[in-house]
Amino acid sequence: MTLIEDAKKGVISDFVKKAAEYEGIEAEKLIRLISHGYVVLPKNVKREEIQPRAIGMLTSTKVNANVGTSADYVNVDEEIEKAIVAQKAGADAVMDLSSGGDLDAIRKRIMEVVKVPFGTVQYTRQREIAAELLTWMRMTSLRLLRSTPGMESTS
């Protein structure tokens, strides 16, 4: 069952209670806001240890920390340290904006130390996929062009 389904039934989990405590509002009020779609409480079910942060109406302003490698500089240990420091400084969420290196491996390592909501911008991964697809399309087009004159084989 999803959080919003629970919220519509009035079910208040420990996760919601912790978020309400962090926000300084009653859990019943928070669950009503969630049930009406005025507040979201991001959490991936695969992540057990996460500090809840409510986002939306009547909640505090959130601080988002951005970390990430670039095509020119990939040092995952530095990005992990940035994520740790950001959380100690009060960041409510961490976003990985990596665009260089093994993106899946980088995100996995950073996520291991992040105890607040964690996200990423899929644009960088989509760009990688698009580049791979474009390369395949160019190679396929080239093979088709070469085979048009009647050749049985190209390499």
ChimeraX attribute file (.defattr): number of C-alpha atoms within 10 A of each C-alpha:
attribute: neighborCount
match mode: 1-to-1
recipient: residues
	/A:1	5
	/A:2	7
	/A:3	20
	/A:4	20
	/A:5	12
	/A:6	15
	/A:7	21
	/A:8	14
	/A:9	12
	/A:10	13
	/A:11	14
	/A:12	16
	/A:13	14
	/A:14	11
	/A:15	17
	/A:16	23
	/A:17	18
	/A:18	16
	/A:19	22
	/A:20	21
	/A:21	14
	/A:22	15
	/A:23	19
	/A:24	12
	/A:25	14
	/A:26	13
	/A:27	20
	/A:28	16
	/A:29	12
	/A:30	27
	/A:31	27
	/A:32	18
	/A:33	19
	/A:34	24
	/A:35	19
	/A:36	12
	/A:37	13
	/A:38	14
	/A:39	19
	/A:40	19
	/A:41	17
	/A:42	18
	/A:43	18
	/A:44	9
	/A:45	7
	/A:46	6
	/A:47	12
	/A:48	9
	/A:49	11
	/A:50	15
	/A:51	17
	/A:52	24
	/A:53	24
	/A:54	24
	/A:55	19
	/A:56	16
	/A:57	14
	/A:58	14
	/A:59	17
	/A:60	13
	/A:61	12
	/A:62	14
	/A:63	14
	/A:64	17
	/A:65	19
	/A:66	19
	/A:67	20
	/A:68	24
	/A:69	20
	/A:70	12
	/A:71	9
	/A:72	8
	/A:73	11
	/A:74	17
	/A:75	13
	/A:76	20
	/A:77	12
	/A:78	14
	/A:79	21
	/A:80	21
	/A:81	14
	/A:82	18
	/A:83	26
	/A:84	17
	/A:85	13
	/A:86	20
	/A:87	20
	/A:88	9
	/A:89	11
	/A:90	13
	/A:91	18
	/A:92	21
	/A:93	23
	/A:94	25
	/A:95	20
	/A:96	22
	/A:97	19
	/A:98	25
	/A:99	21
	/A:100	16
	/A:101	16
	/A:102	12
	/A:103	18
	/A:104	10
	/A:105	11
	/A:106	22
	/A:107	21
	/A:108	10
	/A:109	15
	/A:110	24
	/A:111	20
	/A:112	11
	/A:113	13
	/A:114	20
	/A:115	19
	/A:116	21
	/A:117	22
	/A:118	22
	/A:119	15
	/A:120	16
	/A:121	12
	/A:122	11
	/A:123	11
	/A:124	15
	/A:125	15
	/A:126	11
	/A:127	12
	/A:128	13
	/A:129	12
	/A:130	12
	/A:131	12
	/A:132	12
	/A:133	12
	/A:134	12
	/A:135	12
	/A:136	12
	/A:137	12
	/A:138	12
	/A:139	12
	/A:140	12
	/A:141	12
	/A:142	12
	/A:143	14
	/A:144	12
	/A:145	10
	/A:146	15
	/A:147	13
	/A:148	9
	/A:149	8
	/A:150	7
	/A:151	8
	/A:152	8
	/A:153	8
	/A:154	9
	/A:155	4
